[in-house]
Amino acid sequence: MHNIIIAIDGFSSTGKSSFAKLIAARLGILYLDSGAMYRAVTLYALNSGYITADHTIDEAALKADLDAGKVEIAFVRNEETGKYGITLNGADAETRIRQLDISGNVSYIAVIPFVRNFVDNLLHRYGENGCIMDGRDIGTAVFPNADLKIYMTADPAIRAQRRLDEMKAKGETASFEEVLQNVKERDYIDSHRAMNPLRKADDALELDNSHMTFDDQMKWLGGVLKERFGIDF
Ligand code: DC
């Protein structure tokens, strides 16, 4: 079972990472968050002054640093919690990469072909011996031969409300309209970029969780694992 590769793709705020983390724990396989890699590259670019306020990227400078090996991104296991977290040049970046300035810039970094190649290489290095990985192009580009592909969707207004609830829980404020606008903007960028845009792989199973609870989704998955692999989940 350890060599199984499960690819989960979908729009932002569809609950991919919570779903993937729980599956990883239940199956005892590695969970890898590909979006975190793009976020870490964005953090590097911001720290280096390569992104302007209007999201223009100094691509030449970023490429030179990536090529020179100046950007070291790793998934490191925390011995106390047993969880994997991302590091940038040796420093823990797990909290920093989730902050708003990173979320606001990452789509612009993720459209750059040499960045996608850089991240793809890392994802292969970490994942090829078995994992569950979530992102936008895992089943279509990173692991086109994954054993199981799931494409998650949900109504944009429902995703915006979920995001708003998460933000409120962290003490951040925003209006529903603002968040919905951001959700729609990211959907558009993710699904319209030239290289490896978000789309459902032909052999992916679609999971629309607009009106599903977390338990409903786990039950759905249990059925799939039983039918496909004979696994009692
Ligand atoms: O899932 P997330 O919000 O952490 O992803 C961050 C960004 O990275 C998002 O704009 C889409 C992009 N991304 C991507 O282009 N390809 C992936 N496989 C994963 C994320």
Residues whose N, C-alpha, C, O or C-beta is under 5 A from the ligand:
A	BS01	DC	S12 S34 G35 A36 Y38 V106 S107 A110 D134 G135 R136 D137 I138
